[in-house]
Amino acid sequence: MTERQLEHDIRGRLSDAATVLLLSPSFTEGQGDLCADLLVPRESTGQNALWVSYTKSPDEQVRRFRSHSAGTPRDVGVISVDDAARSATAAAGNAVGAAGAGTAGGPGATTETVTSPGDLTGLGIRITEYLQRWRNADGRTVVCFDSLTAMLQYVDLETAYQFLHVLTGRFATVDAFAHFHMDPTAHDDQTVETIVSLFDAVVELDDDGATVRTR
């Protein structure tokens, strides 16, 4: 089975999921491509794409999204946590320029910043604002949250669990499709299994390939 066939097979098995946990050690080969593939869950044009970034600029993910999609995002949003703000702003600007070319009116793009990595209330408010803004818009909302491992450096497991319980429910309510990155090697088994219990599906990626678990 080729790499692209594998990615499309995974997408098919996730067709009924609203939220997906992507378990992958840092720097695992193929993680970036799979992330981009998860951002194109059903249709390839007119989606509203939201990136939540704790650890890095989303510009590479934006480029991968464009390489995996026949079209361009309808709208692009970036929520940058702490010091990723400058690169996130540049990424959103680049996405607007690229997506606007040849598109009537071009999509909008906005960048929001959460200055404290442990401010889950502020983060939740900003995510909700995007969901409400796009709720009645054409195209499905797709979300990449990178990463839960980084978030758990700033909040305890119980706080993270409560936040994610509410957030995953919101995504399901508005028919969004969201995937969350987590490095299982950075946490104990109990922490991983606690987080896993919140998601409709889990994709585990390692150097030998990917496996999918669904409820």
N, C-alpha and C positions, 0 to 999 in steps of 0.2 A: 504494500500500500504506500503510495507516495505521501510526502508531507502535506500537500494541499488536500489530498483525499482524506487524510487523517483529520485535518482541521474541519472539513465539511462534515465528516462523520460525527465529530464531537458536537458541532452546531446542531445537527439533526437530533441528537439525543438530549439536547438542552431546550428543545422547542417549547416545552411546557413550563420551563423555569423562568421566574422573574429575577431571582438572585442566585449568583454562582460564586463559590469560593475557589479561587485558583491557588492551590498549594504548590509552591515551587521554591526550591532553594535559590538563593541569589545567584545570578549569572548563569542559570541553567540555559543551555542552548535551546532556542526556539520559544522562549518565554515571551519575547516581544512580539513575534509573529502571531502566537496564539492569543495574546492580549488584543491585538488588532482584529483578529478574526472574531473574537467574542464581541467586539463592538459593531459587528455587522450580523446580528442574529437572525434577521428575517429578510428585510429589504435592503437594497444597496444604495438607495438615494433618498434624500429628503429627511434624514434623521437629525435629531437634535442631540449633539454629543457633549457630554459633561465629563471633565477630568477633575478629580480631587487628588492633589499631589502633596505628599508629605516630604518626599525625599529627592525629587528630581524635577527638572523641567519637563513639561508634557510635550515639548515640540517634536520629539522623536515619535511619540505615540500618534500625534496628529499626522505626521508624514506616513506612518504605517497605515493609519486609517484610510488615507487617500489612496495608498497603493493597493489596499484590499477592496476598496469600494469602487463600483463603476461610476458613482457620482460623487458629490461632495456633501458635507454636513449642511443641513438647512440653517442651523444655528450652532454656535460653538460657545461653550462656557468653560472657564477654568477657575477652580478654587484652589488658591495656593496657600499652604500652611507654612507660616514663619518665613524662613529666608529663601524660599523658592520663588518669591514674588516677582523679582525682576525678569527671570527667564520665562515665567508663566505669562507675563504680560507680552513679552516678545512672541511667544508661541501663539497666543490668541491673535495677535496682529498678523502674523504670518498666515494663519489659517484663514483669516478674513480675506487677505489679498489673494490667496490661491483659490479659495472657494468662490469668491466673487467674480472671478474672470469668466465671462461667458454665461453668467447667470443673471436673469432679470432681477435687478435690484440688489442682488448679492445678499448673503446672510449676515446677521449681526453677530457680534462676538463681544463678550464681556469678561472681565477678570475681577474676581473678588479675593480678598486676602483675609486670612485668619491669623492674627499676629501671635497668638499663643497656641502652641501645639496641643495643650491640654484643654482648650476651650471647646468642648464638644457641643455645648449649647450654641455658641456662635457658629460653629461649623454646621450644625443641624439646621439653623435658621437660614443660612446661605444656600444650602442644598435645597431646602423646601421652597425658597424663593424661585430657584430655577424650575423646579417641578411645577409650581403654580403658573409661572410665566409661560411654560410650554404645554400646559395641560390641554388647552383647547386648540393647539396648533396642529397643523398637518405633520405627519411623520412621528415615529416612535422615539422616545427619549432613551438613549443608551449612556451608560455611566461606567467609568473606570475609576476605582478607588485604590490608590497606590501610596501607602500600604497599611494594612492592619498591624503588621509587625512594627512599623515606625510609630503608629498611634499608641501601641501598648508600651512604648517606652515612657509615655507621659501620663498615662492613666492606668488605674488598676483594672483587673479583669472584670469585676462586677460592674464598674462604671461603663466599660467598653461594651459589655453584654447588653446592658439596659439601653445604651445608645443605639446599638445595632438592631436590637429587637424592634425599636420604634422605626428606625430608618428603613429596614427591609420591608416592614409593613407599608410604609409610604410608597416605596417603589412598586409594590404589588398593586396598591390601590389605583395608581395612575397608569398601570400597564407599562411601566418602564422595564428595561432589562439592564441589570447592574452586575458587574463582576468586581470582586475584591481580591487584591493580592495579599498573600501571607507566606512567609518563609517558615515552614514547619520545623526546620532545624534550629531555629532561634527560640523555640518555646518548648515547655514540657508537654507531655502527651495530654494531660488533663486540660491545659489551656487550649490546645488545638481542638480537642473533642468538644469542649464547651462552645467554641466559636463555630465549629462545623454544624452543630445542632440548629443553628439559626438559618441555614441556607437551604434552598430548594435542591441544589446540586453542588457537588464538589468535583473539581477537575484536579487530579494530582499529576504533576509533570516532573519527570526526572530525565536523566540522560538516556534511559531506555525507552522513553515514550510517554504517552499520557493514558490515564485511566479515568473513567467517569463513574461517579456514584450519584444516584438520584433517590429521592424519597419514594 
